[in-house]
Amino acid sequence: MVSSQPVPNAVPSLYASLGRRVAAHLLDVLVAFSVLFLAAIVMRGLRVFGLWMPDPGRAPEQTWQALGLVAKIFVLVAFVLSMGPIYFMLWEASPWQATMGKRLLNIYVTDENKQRISIGRSVGRWLARWICGWFGGNLISMITIASTGNRKAIHDFLGKTLVLRGRPLPGGALEPWRITGAFVFPALWLIGTFLTTM
């Protein structure tokens, strides 16, 4: 005899899927690159008006070799800032608990108790992702997100964080200082580095 009782619906996962996380990351890469785009527009404008004239005859290797230690450190920091670390660190520790890409795809970052993470933990999470990325960690993270029950990437294991679906409670507005810090500071650093080293 066939049962007439309805089959209960499967409980949707609380954790963000691999596809959603990858899509959010791709959106965030575009957002982070907007800082480079802004700096490039400013530098182009300065060049058009004759306020900045790089040496056209010098190869990039010659420019690098001619720089002093402090200038090289500024260039290396500019390179790191161009990857958007401040954006990720400040926004994932904000009341949104999410970058713009995560927010648009309805996912957010928490600690293992499903609470908002501190800026310190957010910094550690980004550093873990960045360092692991140099050693093939991105591919391993995709495998662990797809295969573990709580959908953790390598940097989630190291940072003791989770990425959940939905919106955080109580949530709140994104503070203006986080927006400024994420975009204005890196742009000014990149522009200053171009003006002083090229």
N, C-alpha and C positions, 0 to 999 in steps of 0.2 A: 504494500500500500504506500502510495506516494504521500509524503507529508505536505500539508497545506500551509505550514508555518513559513513566513518569509525568511529568506536567508539574510542574516545581519550584514549590513554594509561593512566593508573593511575600514578600519580607522585610518584616516590619512596620516602620513608621517609628519611628525613635528619638525623633522630635520630637513634642511634644504638639499635638494637633489644635485647631482653632479651637473646636469644640464643648466639648471638655474644658476648655480654658482659660477660656471664658466661664462655664461652670458653676462652675468653681473660684472665679472672681472673684465671682460672685453669692453663693456660700457665704461668702466672705471679707468681703463687704459686711455680711452679717448678723452675722458674728463681730465686726467692727469696731464696728457699731452697738450691740453689747451694752454697750460702755463708756457710751454715751449713756443706755441703758436703766438701767444701774446708777446713774449720776449722778442720773437723774430720780427713781428710787426713794428715794435718800438725801435729795434735796431735798424730795420729798413728805413723807417722814417728819419732817424738820426743821420743815416747815410745820405738820404735824398737831400736833406737840408744842409749837408756838409758839416754836421756836428760830430761825425765819427767816420774816420777813414782808415780801415784796416790796410795793412801792407799787402798789396796784391801779389807782389813778387816772392813772398816767403811761403814755403811749403809748411803744412801743419806740423811736420816733424821738426822743422827748424824753429817754429814758434814755440813748441813744447820744450825743446832743448835750451832755448834762450830764457825761459822762465826760471825765476828763483824758486826756492822751496815753498815759501808762503804762497806765491802765485799758483804753484802746482796744486797745493792743498785746496785753494779756492776753486780751481777747475774741477778737481775730483769731487768736492762737495757739490758743486753745480751739477755734475753728472748724476750723483745720487739723488739730488733734489728733483731732477727732471723726471724721475720715476714715480714721483708723487707720494713719498713716505709721509709727509706732514698731512696731506689730505687723508690718507688711510688712517693714520694714528689718531688724528683729532676727531674725525667723523665717526669712526667705529666706537669711540669712547664718549660720544655725545648722547643727548637724549634720544636721538634717532637710532643710535647703536648700529648705524649703517652708513655706507658711502652712498653716493647718488645712484650708482648701478644697483646696489643691493636694495635700496629704497624702492626704485622703480620696479624691481622684480619681487618685492614683498618678502624679503629675507633680512635677518639682522643677526648681530653677533652678541653672544652672552658668555659669562663664565660657566663653569660646569654646574653651578647652582641656578643657572638661568637668570642671573642678575647682570646688570650693566657692568661692563669692564672699566677699569681705571685707565688713565692715559699710560701709566707705567706698563700695564699688561698689554695694552694696544701697541706700544713701542716694541715690547718683546715679541709679540705675535708677528709684527711686520718684519723685524730683524730675522726671526726664524724663517719666515717665508723667503726673504731675500737671500739669506745665506744658503738655505736648502736648494733654492733655485739654481745656484751655481753648480750644484752637484747632482742634478737630475731629480731633485725633489718634487718638481712640478708633475712629472709623470707618475712618480710614486704616490703623490697626493691624489691624483685623479683615480688611481686604483683604490686607495684607501677610502676615498669618498664614496665610490661606487660599491665597495664591498663590505664596509663596516656598518653595523646597525645604527650608530649615531652619526654616520656620514662625516667623520672627521678627516681633515687633511693633516699632513705631517705638522704644519705650523699650529694646527688646533691641538694636537697631542702635546707639542712642546709648550704652547701658550696656555694650555688647559682652558680652551674655549670651545664653544659650540656655535653653529650657524643654524638658526631656526627659521621656520616659515612664519609669515604673519608680521605683525607690528608689536613692538615692545609695550608693556604697560608699566608705569603710566604714560610713557612716551614724553612728548613735549616738543617744543620748537628748537630748531637748530640755532645756536647763538651766533650773532654776527661776527664775533671775534674768531670763531672757528673757520668761518668762510674766508675771512681776511687772512688768517694765518695759513690756511691751506693753499691759497692762490697768490696773494700779494707778496708775501715774504719770499717764496721760491722765485717768482718772476723778477723781483728786485735783485735777488742774489745773482740770477743768470745775467741780467742786464749789466750789473756792476762787474761781473766777471768778464764779460765781453769788452766792456769799456776799458778795463784796466789791464787786460792781458793780450788783446789782439791788436 
